[in-house]
Amino acid sequence: MGEALSAPRLEGVTLANYGLVQKGMTYEEVAAIFGGPGGLAVEMELAGVRAEIYQWNAAGGGYAQISFLNGKVYQKRKFGLR
């Protein structure tokens, strides 16, 4: 989880932008919404299914964690976004 914690704090990581992230989006689409790259927190592959969780840290505190399954958003969670 070190890369996720050391990911840059971005101005674009807001509650409003978090709401724009939808199931089926790619990492590139999510990174464009938040204004930069996320830090990789977890990655694994099992039976041909690839799962990754990226974390985007907010400039004002808090973060968004976005889970990708085979390269597409399938789950998201947030903490302390404004």
N, C-alpha and C positions, 0 to 999 in steps of 0.2 A: 504494500500500500504506500510505499515511500514516494513513488512517482506521483500519485494522486495528491499526497500532502504537499509536495513541493511544486505542484502545478501553479502557474501564475494566477494572481487574483485579477479578474477581469471585470471591467465596468459593465459589460453586457450580460453578466450573470445576474438577472433580476427575476422577481416573481412573474412579471409580465412576460418576459422572454421565455421563462420556464413553461408558461402556458402555451407557447407556440410550438413546443416540441410535441410531435405526434407519433404514435405507433407507425412503424414502417419507414420512418426517415433513416437516412444514412448518417454515419459519423460526420461526414463532410457537411451535410445540411445542418446538423446540430451545432457543429463548431462555427459555422457561419452565423447562426442565430446568436450564440454566446460571444462571438467576436474573437475567438482564438481556440487553440487546442486544449483538450482536457488531458488530465493525467490518468494513465491506465492503472486501475486499482486491482483488477482481477482479470485473468484470462484462462480459459480452459477449453479443451475439445474432447468430446466423448461421442463415440459412435457417429462420427461425421458431422456433429453439430458443434459449432464454435460459439462460445459465450464470452463476452467481454463486458466489464463494467468500467466506465470512465467517470471521473469526477471533475467538475468545473467549479473552481472556487470564486466566490463573489468578492469584489473589491470592498464592499461594505460589511463583510462577514457572512458566514453561511456558505452553503454549497448546493450544487445539484449533482446527483448521481444518475447516470443514464445507462441502462443495461441494453446490450445489443445481442441479438441471436442471429447468427449467420449474417452479420453486417447490417441488421435493421433494428431499430428501437422496438423493444417489446415491454419495457417497464421503466418507470422513472420514479425518483424520490428526491425530496428536498429537505433542507434544514436551514432555518434562519434567513431565508431570502426575503428581500423587501422590494 
